Amino acid sequence: PKLEYLLTETRGRVALVTLHRPKALNALCNGLFVELNQVLKDFDNNKDIGSIVITGSERAFAAGADIKEMKDRQFIENYVEDFLGHWTQITKIRKPIIAAVNGFALGGGCELAMMCDIIYAGDKAVFGQPEIKLGTIPGAGGTQRLVKAVGKSKAMEMCLTGSVNLTAQEAEAAGLVSKVYPAEQVLDEAIKTASKIANLSTPVVQMVKDAINQSFEMPLQAGLTFERRLFHSTFASNDQKEGMGAFAEKRKPNFTNN
Ligand code: HXC
């Protein structure tokens, strides 16, 4: 089916998804998110894909949820329909997702980036949670994931003022972003990293993502036990035999994802 708000392509085992609603700075309207969930699910189920990169334009990764689309909504319909609840489907994607962020990552745009597994930022990127200025609050992790990424004081300052944003450099220093590159390089670098990941054992890669995500949900002992069991289970894979065997034989491993 033809996509209205996204561009998709594959580069080897990497899937690239570009948010493409240029006239609205990639504001995340319902149609865009429905498409995003669908293409991510398709790539997640595609054996030829090992990792995913999400990017926007040079001006905007995404300037937030679509304000014009939501401004007249009412509480009861929001509650009954679980308005924007479907955004969390991204967190169910099991292959790693790298966000390559240039320009504005505001509100839901910042939250979308935070639902990805790794964030690379272009040097002009801006991260912020301006919802309070619209008379509302973040609704997809801005008061939760942001705290875990940058700590309480910065998260409070960003969400309470709506106007204190993080530059790419500040976001890197705070730990929200793992690397900053010149704007025109960030996508290539994201694809390079995604490609490294995609050429490792995909099931084992998925176990790493699963285990790290469990660290946000579980008490330490339960998380460590979960990790140990997954570690044990990798020994049932051909890829563990291949990886360790190749090391012992001083050659490159050839993973077959089983
Ligand atoms: C709808 C948006 C939009 C948005 C930009 N546009 N952001 N439309 N929803 N979030 C549209 C503008 O209306 C305008 O359309 C066009 O994109 C270009 O934007 P400008 O404002 O003209 O650009 P500029 O002057 O460069 O300012 C850029 C900006 C500003 C600072 C990013 O657009 C802005 O403040 N946007 C809103 C940011 C925001 O508040 N995000 C949080 C949304 S709430 P026209 O047709 O006029 O040309 C949210 C809740 C998440 O995200 C909840 C998740 C569950």
Residues whose N, C-alpha, C, O or C-beta is under 5 A from the ligand:
A	BS01	HXC	K23 A24 L25 A27 A63 G64 A65 D66 I67 K68 L84 F104 L106 G107 G108 P130 E131 I137 P138 G139 A140
